[in-house]
Amino acid sequence: MDVTTDTVRQIFKNLHDYNPVVSGVIDKVTKVLIPISLALLAILFMVEWLEFRKQLIKEGGTPTMELLANLAIKYIMAYALIMLSPYIVDAVIWLGIQISEWINSVMSSQNLKTTIPTIKRFDCVV
């Protein structure tokens, strides 16, 4: 199989440029998964809050601002990660594309072997 310049260009495209239909479907799936993730996060928060409250009642203490902040900080961070997850994934993909374009621009294409050998069949006796 020969790796042509057109094949290399396709590798460097983002998903929207490569296949807009699939990109649109993924955007819709993301929009559906975010509310589901937020609902799961709310359920986990409520379960942990009830356990926290039971333990405070059992010990006879009152919730301090430090304890509440300690409980809330992880859920605030999880909320931020859920809401920013599409942008985080896009940034990672963009970074990968930029790194591969940089490597392609540095390497000399004249010295590269662009033919990928075919895989020979391997029979395994069980």
N, C-alpha and C positions, 0 to 999 in steps of 0.2 A: 504494500500500500504506500503510495507516494503522499507525502505531506506537502500540499501546495501552499502557496502564499495566501490563497483564499481561505483555506482551512485554518491557517494561523490567524487570519483576521477575524474569523468567526469565533475563535476561542477568546479573543479580546473584547468581544461585544458584551454589553450587559444584557440581562434577560429581556428587557423591554425592546431593545433593538433587534435581538436575535429572534424572539418569538413573542409578539405583543399579546397574542391570545392567551398563552400560558401565563404571561406576566399578569394579565387581568384576572385570571382565575386565582392565582396565588394572592393577589391583593384582596379579592373577595373572601378567600379562606382566612386570611389574616384578620379581616374585619369581623368575622364570625368567632374566631378563636379568642380574641381579646376579651369580649364580655364573659365568655366561659371561664377564662383564666381569672378574671376579676371575681367572678362568683365563687370559684374554688378558693381564692385567696380570702374572701370574706368569711367563708365557712371555716377555714383554718384559723383565722383570727378569732372568731367567736368561740371555737373550741378551746383555743389557748387562753382566751380571756376568762372563760368559765373555770378552767383548771386553776388559773392564777387567782381568781376570786375565792375558790374553795380553799386553796392553801392559805390565803390571807385570813379567812374566817377561822380556819382550824388553828392557826397560830395566834389569832387575836390581834393582828396588826392592821394597820391602815395603809392604803397604797400611797406611797410617796411619789413625788414628781420624778425622781430618779428611776424608780421601778417602772412607772408608766412609760417613761421615755425609752427605757431599755426594751420594753415590750413592743413599743410602737415603731422603733427605728428599723427593725428588720422588715416589718410590713410596709413601711414607707419605701424602703429600698426595693422590695419585691414589686410594689406597685409601679415604681419608676421603671424598673426593668421590663415589666409587662408592657407598659405603655410605649416604651422606646425600643422594644424588640425589633420591629420592622426596620428601624433606622440603624440599629446595631448590626443586623444581618446585612443590610445594604452596604454599610461601611466596611465590613469584613470582606465582602465580595469585591467591592471597589478596590480595596487595598490589594487583594490577590491579583486582580486584573492589572493594576498599576505596577506591581512587582514583576509580573510576567512580561509586561510590555518593556519595562526597564531591562530585564534580562535579555529579551529579544533584541533590543537596540544595541546592547553592549556586545553580544556574541556575533561573530562573523558568520553570515549565512553561507558563505562560499565554502567553508571548511566542514559544514555539517552534513551528515548523511541523512537525507530526508526520506529514505525508503525504510519502512518498518517491515521486518521479516514476518512472514506468515507463521502462525503457530502450528507445529506439527502435532498430529493426533497422538495422544498418549492413552494406550489401553492399559487399564489396571485390572489385574485378575484378583478377585476376592475369594 
